[in-house]
Amino acid sequence: MDVRRLDEVIGRLAPTAFGVLRRLVAEPSTVGHESGAQEVLAAELAKLGFDVTRLAIPETIGSDPDAGVPSRSYAGRYDLVGERGEKGGRSLLLNGHIDVVPADDPVGWTSPPFVATERDGWLVGRGAGDMKGGFAAGLLALWALDEVAPGWLGGRLTVVSAIEEECTGNGTLAAGRAGYTAEAALLLEPTDLDILLGGISIVWVDIEIDGRAGHAEAALRSVNPIAAIPAVLVALQEFEQQMNAAHRSAGDPAFSQMIHPYNVNVGTVHAGDWASSVPAVARLQVRVGHPGSWSSEETLERVRAVVLAGVRSDPWLVQHPPRCALTGFRAQRHAQEPRGELVDLLARAHESAHGRPPGRVVIGSTTDARFYLNQFQMPAVAYGPRTRNMHGTDEAVEMVGIVECARSVARFLSDWFAPDPAAVELR
């Protein structure tokens, strides 16, 4: 394949990819509202010759031992699956997630969160970085390959656009359970053009602290659960420090490059409904990164013990102990070996495109690659463009990074489906 021409075509088609990305960002695909963005992607895959399936998520997915804890019904919601090429030869799966985290409070945003705005070479908008920019890069790679090397697809390519990566992972799990697997998976998650090999275990825990409700005038006879929150926060912070100290002394070797892989984040706090009323209950939603040697249930018990110890000096809470329950993520640690056909071909493609080897990294978070590695025994890594402020104010993806990602992905796809991938020379 003429890679110089490939890069020229990618550059020429890049504005079209940015246009698709703008349309994707304009669809606020938060949990439960994914279909608009899925249909944008469905139309693009159909134009590329993919057979498109809208895969319903079974309401029973939550009973799967590897699933996250659902927070809402799956009625009317679906994964998008595209398939192209012939079965029986090589196969590959490109995975991404269409869901984005909320941007309900636009304070601090310099432009509306769901209006993709170009600024200094970056496209700003909720989901632009995590991870609709990855879909744009993947489409750009496919368009260029079809123009430069017709017939490049010597096998079967599957694209999965999953829901709920940001909270349970049940979309990718459901697609795998439905039989959408391959020899290997490449996730187009944002990685700053590094090869992402693995991520830690994560659970979400809801903590409920009971009070005794009443009128503010009679507050001395009531118990305000909000007052207990600082003690809980301190206990959780100490728990985080203990986990990371243990990791530095004898932690998971797959994550040895990290000195602080485990974060405990209190993401939401809710209490009360009226300024002149003492609340009956305070609720905290907590994300807990934890060692892979602990199960989700063991981690829950550790969190519960930490919380109870943190409030043991409060007589009311000794008699009315806070409750802890798993919600959302029950994500297992995952780690791809740093060598092997998938990683080596992707690294070679990156070096061909950019003149230097890529980094091989792990993160203190997770991706849906864990399901391919742990449940479906498939090699899986993530590779995607440069981003900033993911999940934060003015989230953005670097536009030239989308182009650079597409150059690597196009080479990788060509090499993967070559008659003899091992014989492909570094170009």
C-alpha positions as a printed Julia matrix, in Angstrom:
427×3 Matrix{Float64}:
   0.0     0.0    0.0
   1.19    3.5   -0.84
   1.29    5.01   2.65
   2.25    8.44   1.34
  -0.95    8.54  -0.67
  -2.84    7.11   2.3
  -1.73   10.03   4.45
  -2.65   12.5    1.72
  -6.16   11.06   1.5
  -6.54   11.1    5.28
  -5.59   14.78   5.29
  -8.05   15.55   2.5
 -10.92   13.71   4.19
 -10.23   15.04   7.69
 -12.75   17.92   7.45
 -15.48   15.37   6.74
 -14.48   13.44   9.86
 -14.61   16.64  11.9
 -18.1    17.24  10.53
 -19.26   13.82  11.7
 -17.71   14.5   15.09
 -19.63   17.76  15.37
 -22.87   15.9   14.67
 -22.01   13.26  17.26
 -21.24   15.87  19.92
 -24.53   17.62  19.13
 -26.35   14.48  20.29
 -26.19   14.58  24.13
 -25.8    10.83  24.55
 -25.82   10.64  28.32
 -26.97    7.38  29.92
 -30.48    6.6   28.7
 -30.29    9.0   25.75
 -27.89    7.25  23.39
 -30.03    6.61  20.32
 -29.53    9.95  18.54
 -25.76    9.56  18.43
 -26.06    5.87  17.59
 -28.12    6.74  14.53
 -25.52    9.25  13.33
 -22.92    6.5   13.51
 -25.28    3.92  11.96
 -25.67    6.07   8.86
 -21.9     6.43   8.47
 -21.27    2.7    8.87
 -24.01    1.88   6.35
 -22.38    4.19   3.79
 -19.15    2.24   4.34
 -20.89   -1.02   3.46
 -21.35   -2.39   6.96
 -24.36   -4.51   7.83
 -25.8    -2.62  10.79
 -27.57   -4.24  13.73
 -29.25   -2.49  16.64
 -28.6    -4.93  19.45
 -31.11   -4.71  22.29
 -29.65   -5.05  25.78
 -31.52   -7.7   27.78
 -33.11   -6.47  30.98
 -31.55   -9.54  32.63
 -27.98   -8.39  31.94
 -27.64   -7.25  35.54
 -27.82  -10.86  36.71
 -24.7   -11.72  34.7
 -21.92  -12.25  37.27
 -19.61  -10.02  35.24
 -22.09   -7.17  34.75
 -22.27   -3.83  36.47
 -25.31   -2.9   38.51
 -27.91   -1.29  36.2
 -29.48    1.98  37.27
 -32.3     2.12  34.72
 -34.25    0.08  32.2
 -32.74   -0.95  28.87
 -36.04   -0.59  27.04
 -35.49    1.18  23.72
 -31.73    1.32  24.2
 -29.21   -0.59  22.14
 -25.66   -1.21  21.09
 -24.86   -0.49  17.47
 -22.98   -3.26  15.66
 -21.57   -3.04  12.15
 -20.16   -6.04  10.29
 -18.29   -6.06   7.02
 -16.31   -8.66   5.12
 -16.29  -12.42   4.91
 -16.18  -14.87   7.77
 -13.58  -17.6    7.83
 -10.49  -15.44   7.48
  -8.9   -12.94   9.81
 -11.17  -11.02  12.15
 -10.91   -7.86  14.23
 -13.27   -5.87  16.4
 -13.19   -2.08  16.74
 -14.93   -1.0   19.94
 -16.02    2.35  21.26
 -18.69    3.75  23.53
 -21.32    6.26  22.51
 -22.34    7.33  26.02
 -20.92   10.44  27.62
 -20.94   11.79  31.15
 -23.38   14.61  31.97
 -22.69   18.31  31.55
 -25.76   19.51  33.41
 -23.98   22.47  34.97
 -22.43   24.54  32.16
 -20.74   26.95  34.59
 -17.13   27.37  33.51
 -17.69   26.16  29.95
 -16.57   28.71  27.38
 -19.11   27.37  24.86
 -22.25   25.22  25.15
 -21.2    21.65  26.09
 -23.14   19.98  23.29
 -22.09   22.37  20.53
 -18.72   21.3   19.14
 -16.61   24.45  19.0
 -13.22   24.71  17.3
 -10.64   26.59  19.31
  -6.87   26.73  18.73
  -6.8    23.37  16.95
  -9.04   21.63  19.46
 -12.69   20.64  19.14
 -14.41   21.44  22.43
 -17.58   19.67  23.59
 -18.83   17.03  25.97
 -17.82   13.65  24.59
 -15.51   15.11  21.95
 -12.57   13.58  23.78
 -14.21   10.66  25.54
 -14.71    9.25  23.08
 -16.47   10.46  19.97
 -13.17   11.71  18.59
 -12.07    8.08  18.47
 -15.03    7.21  16.26
 -14.11   10.1   13.95
 -10.55    8.77  13.68
 -11.79    5.25  12.96
 -14.16    6.42  10.22
 -11.39    8.52   8.7
  -9.07    5.51   8.58
 -11.74    3.37   6.9
 -12.62    6.0    4.29
  -8.97    6.39   3.36
  -8.32    2.66   3.14
 -11.31    2.14   0.87
 -10.06    4.85  -1.48
  -6.36    3.96  -1.5
  -6.47    0.17  -1.2
  -9.79   -1.28  -2.38
 -10.0    -4.9   -1.31
  -7.83   -4.33   1.77
 -10.31   -6.14   4.02
  -9.22   -9.76   3.81
 -11.55  -11.0    6.51
 -14.25   -9.8    8.89
 -14.3    -6.4   10.61
 -16.82   -5.75  13.38
 -17.52   -2.34  14.88
 -19.28   -2.16  18.25
 -20.59    1.16  19.52
 -21.59    0.3   23.08
 -23.69    2.02  25.68
 -22.93    2.35  29.4
 -19.14    2.22  29.28
 -19.17    5.16  31.66
 -21.16    3.41  34.39
 -21.48   -0.39  34.06
 -19.83   -1.73  30.91
 -22.98   -3.73  30.26
 -23.2    -2.65  26.62
 -19.92   -4.24  25.6
 -20.6    -7.25  27.81
 -23.99   -7.77  26.16
 -22.47   -7.55  22.67
 -19.86  -10.14  23.58
 -22.46  -12.43  25.11
 -24.43  -12.1   21.85
 -21.45  -13.48  19.95
 -19.83  -10.31  18.65
 -16.19  -11.25  19.2
 -13.1   -11.59  17.04
  -9.44  -12.6   17.13
  -8.61   -9.31  18.84
 -10.13   -5.96  19.78
  -8.89   -2.41  19.3
 -10.7     0.19  21.37
 -10.59    3.73  19.99
 -10.49    5.29  23.46
  -8.44    8.47  23.96
  -4.88    7.5   24.88
  -2.75   10.4   23.59
  -1.53    8.03  20.87
  -0.07    5.62  23.4
  -1.02    1.94  23.48
  -3.14    1.44  26.57
  -2.53   -2.03  27.95
  -4.58   -2.16  31.13
  -6.63   -0.64  33.88
  -7.4    -1.21  37.54
 -10.43   -2.69  39.28
 -13.24   -0.25  40.09
 -16.52   -0.32  41.98
 -19.16    2.27  42.58
 -20.54    2.37  46.11
 -23.57    4.26  47.39
 -23.31    5.34  51.03
 -26.48    6.33  52.89
 -26.28    8.14  56.24
 -29.48    8.32  58.26
 -30.44   11.36  60.29
 -33.57   12.34  62.18
 -35.66   14.78  60.19
 -37.39   17.77  61.66
 -38.08   21.49  61.47
 -35.01   23.71  61.6
 -36.54   25.45  64.64
 -36.21   22.12  66.49
 -32.79   21.22  65.09
 -31.41   20.39  68.53
 -33.89   17.51  68.74
 -33.04   16.37  65.2
 -29.92   14.77  63.72
 -28.53   16.27  60.53
 -26.79   13.54  58.47
 -24.84   16.16  56.54
 -22.75   16.73  59.66
 -21.38   13.18  59.37
 -20.08   13.63  55.83
 -16.68   15.16  56.75
 -15.8    12.16  58.93
 -16.74    9.81  56.1
 -14.61   11.8   53.65
 -11.58   11.66  55.93
 -12.01    7.9   56.37
 -12.22    7.35  52.61
  -9.14    9.5   52.01
  -7.17    7.47  54.54
  -8.38    4.28  52.85
  -7.08    5.58  49.51
  -3.68    6.36  51.0
  -3.45    2.91  52.58
  -4.21    1.15  49.28
  -1.54    3.12  47.43
   1.05    2.67  50.17
   0.5    -1.09  49.96
   0.82   -0.91  46.16
   4.15    0.89  46.38
   5.48   -1.73  48.74
   4.23   -4.9   46.98
   1.66   -4.05  44.35
   0.42   -5.48  41.06
   3.48   -5.72  38.77
   1.37   -4.84  35.73
   0.88   -1.38  37.26
   4.4    -0.87  38.64
   4.88    2.25  36.5
   2.19    3.97  38.62
   2.83    5.21  42.16
  -0.81    6.08  42.89
  -3.17    3.92  40.82
  -6.09    3.81  43.27
  -8.33    6.84  43.72
 -11.46    7.1   45.87
 -13.71    9.83  44.51
 -16.92   11.12  46.06
 -18.73   12.14  42.89
 -22.16   13.19  44.16
 -23.7    14.21  47.49
 -27.45   14.55  47.96
 -29.32   15.53  51.11
 -32.52   17.31  51.94
 -35.21   19.08  50.0
 -35.82   22.3   51.96
 -33.62   24.88  53.66
 -35.8    24.94  56.8
 -35.92   21.16  57.2
 -33.32   18.86  58.73
 -32.72   16.11  56.12
 -33.66   12.52  56.86
 -30.8    11.02  54.9
 -27.59   11.97  53.08
 -26.43    9.95  50.09
 -22.94    9.81  48.65
 -21.98    8.15  45.37
 -18.39    7.01  45.49
 -16.05    5.59  42.86
 -13.42    3.3   44.39
 -10.35    2.14  42.48
  -8.93   -0.93  44.18
  -6.38   -3.76  43.82
  -7.26   -6.5   41.38
  -6.77   -9.16  44.04
  -9.95   -7.95  45.76
 -13.37   -8.9   44.46
 -16.08   -6.27  44.16
 -17.85   -7.75  47.17
 -14.66   -7.76  49.26
 -14.03   -4.15  48.32
 -17.56   -3.24  49.38
 -16.97   -4.84  52.77
 -13.7    -2.95  53.16
 -15.42    0.33  52.32
 -18.2    -0.45  54.78
 -15.67   -1.17  57.53
 -13.8     2.05  56.77
 -16.98    4.13  56.9
 -18.16    2.56  60.15
 -14.77    3.13  61.74
 -14.85    6.73  60.6
 -18.11    7.48  62.44
 -17.55    5.31  65.52
 -17.3     8.37  67.8
 -20.84    9.44  66.87
 -23.39    7.76  69.19
 -26.25    8.26  66.74
 -24.37    6.61  63.88
 -23.23    3.75  66.09
 -26.92    3.04  66.66
 -27.86    3.86  63.05
 -24.86    2.74  60.99
 -24.44    4.06  57.44
 -25.43    1.66  54.67
 -23.15    0.8   51.74
 -24.25   -0.87  48.49
 -22.7    -1.62  45.11
 -24.05    0.37  42.17
 -22.75    0.78  38.64
 -19.22   -0.49  38.07
 -18.0    -3.86  39.23
 -14.99   -3.68  36.96
 -12.21   -6.25  37.1
  -8.58   -5.33  36.64
  -7.28   -6.08  33.15
  -3.8    -6.14  31.64
  -2.75   -7.03  28.11
   0.74   -8.45  27.67
   3.03   -5.72  26.27
   4.12   -7.95  23.37
   2.17  -10.1   20.95
   0.69   -9.76  17.48
  -1.92   -7.13  18.35
   0.44   -4.85  20.27
   3.39   -5.39  17.93
   1.42   -4.64  14.75
  -0.16   -1.56  16.29
   3.21   -0.32  17.55
   4.72   -0.88  14.11
   1.85    1.02  12.47
   2.32    3.92  14.88
   6.06    4.03  14.23
   5.46    3.99  10.49
   3.05    6.9   10.78
   4.97    9.01  13.29
   8.62    7.97  13.14
   8.87    6.9   16.76
   7.59    4.01  18.86
   4.45    4.55  20.93
   4.3     4.46  24.68
   2.86    1.39  26.35
   0.86    2.53  29.36
  -1.66    1.52  32.01
  -4.15    3.75  33.82
  -5.81    4.12  37.19
  -9.18    3.69  35.53
 -10.85    1.13  33.27
 -12.1     0.54  29.74
 -14.31   -2.07  28.17
 -11.15   -3.88  27.07
 -11.49   -5.73  30.38
 -14.36   -7.8   29.01
 -12.47   -8.9   25.91
  -9.43   -9.87  27.97
 -11.16  -11.38  31.0
 -14.45  -12.79  29.75
 -13.83  -13.5   26.05
 -10.1   -14.35  26.07
  -9.32  -11.88  23.29
  -6.22   -9.71  23.11
  -7.39   -6.11  23.51
  -5.8    -2.67  23.75
  -6.92    0.92  23.39
  -5.41    3.53  21.1
  -6.8     6.95  20.34
  -6.22   10.68  19.92
  -5.0    13.32  22.33
  -7.58   14.92  24.59
  -7.84   17.27  27.53
 -10.28   17.79  30.4
 -12.12   14.51  29.92
 -15.26   14.49  32.12
 -14.47   18.12  32.95
 -15.15   21.66  31.82
 -14.27   22.38  28.17
 -13.52   18.75  27.36
 -11.76   18.67  24.0
 -10.02   16.52  21.41
  -7.03   17.68  19.39
  -8.02   17.83  15.74
  -4.58   16.99  14.37
  -4.55   14.1   16.85
  -7.6    12.63  15.12
  -5.68   12.73  11.85
  -2.58   11.22  13.44
  -4.65    8.48  15.04
  -6.3     7.68  11.7
  -2.89    7.34  10.05
  -1.87    4.72  12.62
  -5.19    2.89  12.6
  -5.33    2.7    8.81
  -1.86    1.16   8.65
  -2.71   -1.24  11.45
  -5.91   -2.41   9.76
  -4.11   -2.92   6.46
  -1.39   -4.94   8.17
  -3.8    -6.98  10.31
  -5.77   -8.11   7.28
  -2.72   -8.63   5.05
  -2.26  -12.2    3.79
   0.85  -12.53   5.99
   0.89   -9.79   8.67
   4.21  -11.01  10.07
   5.89  -10.32   6.73
   4.76   -6.68   6.53
   7.78   -4.39   6.62
   8.0    -1.19   8.65
   7.28    1.51   6.07
